[in-house]
Amino acid sequence: MILVGATDGLGKALAEHYAGLGFWVTIVGRDPAKLDALVDALRRQSPAATVNRVACDLLDPTRVEPAFQEAIAVTGHCDVFVYVAGQMLAGDGLTSSFAEDGPMLQVNTVAAVHMLGLAANYFRVAGRGQIVGISSIAGDRGRKANPAYGASKAALTTYLEGLRHRLHPFGVKVTTVKPGFLASRMIAGKSGLFWVAPLDVAARTIAERAAKGDEVFYVYRRWAMVALVLKLMPRFLFKRFGPP
């Protein structure tokens, strides 16, 4: 399997979980030092697993396809491709800044579409496989605090749905995960959060539900009810009472 965005947070937890199951895991990330450290740690913790790494800065569009091909080559073959890379630059909640919005859109959407499209082509030819994309409940409806982040995840969710329809006749599964709040650096310093999932719990849940073939899910099922309420809320109410 290949994990894109695996050196921190949920990606690292997923790498640890799959390595613990004895998977052949190739991790893709930006920082070579972090990649080497994680590979060494995973090999010590899970001797039965085969762990490799590929360096890729997703902000560099010219690096995306070569990194994908390197990951396929070092893995030998791929049955599961997980795109977990993501950025959330919060800003001040009032001012739009393309200096922050641009990189988020590049990592969360543009590079995701590039990488996932390559994976889709690979699996379509193979006639098997599974794509897992980590989106967000923030993409279910536009929020005032971070419109660009929500838009990037809404685009990713829609793209994954399109791939699901495209690849279904070829026996390829596509899973969209909207985790909800996770105990990661993305929520560091934020107060008033609820239903915060530990990273190991999130990783185990994602791996188990993806293996079952679930197509769209939240880490904690109760987030689905929250999402439904937000989607059905009339615009005039959402503008007044919707979440930040």
Beta strands, then each sheet from edge to edge (+ up, - down):
strand 1: 2-4
strand 2: 24-29
strand 3: 50-55
strand 4: 80-83
strand 5: 130-134
strand 6: 173-178
strand 7: 216-218
sheet 1: 3+ 2+ 1+ 4+ 5+ 6+ 7+
end
